[in-house]
Structure formats: C-alpha cells, structure tokens
Amino acid sequence: MWRDDSGSAIVEFLLVSVLLVALTAGLLQLALALHVRNTLADAAAEGARHAALVGETEQTGMARTRELIRVAVGQAVEAEVEARRELWQGMPTVAVTVTAPLPLLGFFGPPRSLRAVGRAPLETLAGQR
C-alpha cells in the first residue's frame, strides 16, 4: 500500500484550522449577542430611571435610552424604544421597552426577537402622591 506520508500534514492542518476558525467565529458571535442583550437591558433600565425623575417625561427617557444604545453599539442595531407609565406591583412606575433583532450573523438577525424592559418607580415631590 501507500507508505509515503508526504502532504498529509497540509491536509491535517487544513481540517483542524477550519474547525478552529468556525469555533472562534461562533464564540465571537456569542459574545456580540450577549453584549447587545446586556446593553439593551442596561439602556432600558437607565432610560426608565431617567424618565421617572421629577420633571422628566417618557420622551426624555426614550431619548436617553436611544442615546445609550447608539453610544454602546453604534447605528448597527435598529432598536425600537417605547416608554409608558404603569402600575407595577401596586406602585406607579415608568417602563421602557426596547425591542431589537438578536444578532445571529454579525449584527443581522430575526427582527423583534430580543426584548428588554426596564422599570423605575416614579419620583414625587415631598407631600405629593
């Protein structure tokens, strides 16, 4: 049979390097998806805290949320931001909801598949309810 192993190292290197590149790319994509998810959750919470301050509105909370998302991940993520006042566990709160695509291939992914909600209790002046 064949007794010559010349050239087999090249094939082995190619097969192993393809697997390593695919594994590395997968880990980088997972890290990107987690970063985007955590950024959206943090921006929603910070936007809700901002909107809950005395003298602020839901629109200023939404603007703050959009600005935080833009600074953290740039224009690559097309996030939809909504804010509303609601009663949550019997307490008046502001809820900011961020909906965006989950990045599965770069920043591309199924639309509206990632949702983060941030809530903050409404602040009131002393003596007000």
C-alpha positions in Angstrom: 0.0 0.0 0.0 1.0 3.6 0.4 4.0 4.1 2.7 4.6 7.8 1.9 3.0 10.3 4.3 4.2 13.4 2.4 1.5 16.0 2.1 -0.7 14.6 4.9 0.4 17.4 7.3 -1.1 20.0 5.0 -4.4 18.2 4.9 -4.5 17.8 8.7 -3.6 21.5 9.2 -6.4 22.5 6.8 -9.0 20.3 8.5 -8.1 21.4 12.0 -7.8 25.1 11.1 -11.3 25.1 9.6 -12.7 23.7 12.8 -10.8 26.3 14.9 -11.9 29.2 12.8 -15.5 28.1 13.0 -15.3 27.7 16.8 -13.6 31.1 17.2 -16.2 32.8 14.9 -19.0 31.2 16.9 -17.6 32.3 20.2 -17.1 35.9 18.9 -20.8 35.9 17.7 -22.0 34.6 21.0 -20.0 37.4 22.8 -21.6 40.0 20.4 -25.1 38.7 21.1 -24.6 38.8 24.8 -23.1 42.3 24.6 -26.1 43.6 22.6 -28.6 41.9 25.0 -26.9 43.3 28.1 -26.6 46.8 26.5 -30.3 46.9 25.7 -31.2 45.8 29.2 -29.0 48.4 30.8 -30.2 51.1 28.4 -33.8 50.3 29.1 -33.3 50.4 32.9 -31.3 53.7 32.7 -33.9 55.2 30.4 -36.7 54.3 32.9 -34.7 55.8 35.8 -34.3 59.0 33.8 -38.0 59.2 32.8 -39.0 58.6 36.5 -37.2 61.7 37.7 -39.3 64.6 38.8 -39.9 67.0 35.9 -38.9 64.4 33.2 -41.2 62.7 30.7 -41.4 59.4 28.9 -40.0 61.0 25.8 -36.8 62.1 27.6 -36.4 58.6 28.9 -36.8 57.2 25.4 -34.2 59.7 24.1 -31.8 58.7 26.8 -32.3 55.0 26.0 -31.6 55.6 22.3 -28.5 57.6 23.1 -27.1 54.9 25.3 -27.7 52.2 22.7 -26.1 54.4 20.0 -23.0 55.1 22.1 -22.6 51.4 23.1 -23.3 49.6 19.8 -23.5 52.3 17.2 -26.1 52.5 14.4 -25.8 48.8 13.7 -28.7 47.8 16.0 -32.1 49.1 14.9 -33.9 49.2 18.2 -37.5 50.2 18.8 -38.0 52.1 22.1 -41.3 52.6 23.9 -42.0 54.2 27.3 -45.2 54.2 29.3 -46.4 54.9 32.9 -48.0 51.9 34.6 -48.8 50.4 37.9 -46.4 47.6 38.6 -46.9 45.6 41.8 -49.1 48.4 43.0 -46.6 51.1 42.6 -46.6 53.8 39.9 -43.6 53.2 37.6 -42.2 54.1 34.2 -41.5 51.1 32.0 -39.1 51.4 29.0 -39.3 48.6 26.5 -36.5 48.0 23.9 -37.1 45.6 21.0 -34.3 44.7 18.6 -33.1 41.9 16.4 -31.0 39.2 18.1 -27.6 39.3 16.2 -27.0 35.9 14.8 -24.7 36.7 11.9 -22.8 39.9 12.6 -25.5 42.4 13.6 -28.1 40.7 11.4 -30.8 38.5 12.8 -34.6 37.9 13.1 -36.4 41.2 13.7 -38.0 41.9 17.1 -36.5 38.8 18.6 -34.8 40.5 21.5 -36.8 42.4 24.1 -35.6 44.2 27.3 -37.8 46.0 29.8 -36.6 48.4 32.4 -38.8 49.8 35.2 -38.3 52.5 37.7 -40.6 53.9 40.4 -41.9 57.4 39.8 -40.3 60.1 42.0 -42.7 62.6 43.6 -42.1 65.8 45.5 -42.5 65.7 49.2 -46.2 65.9 50.1 -47.4 64.8 46.7 -48.9 61.5 45.7 
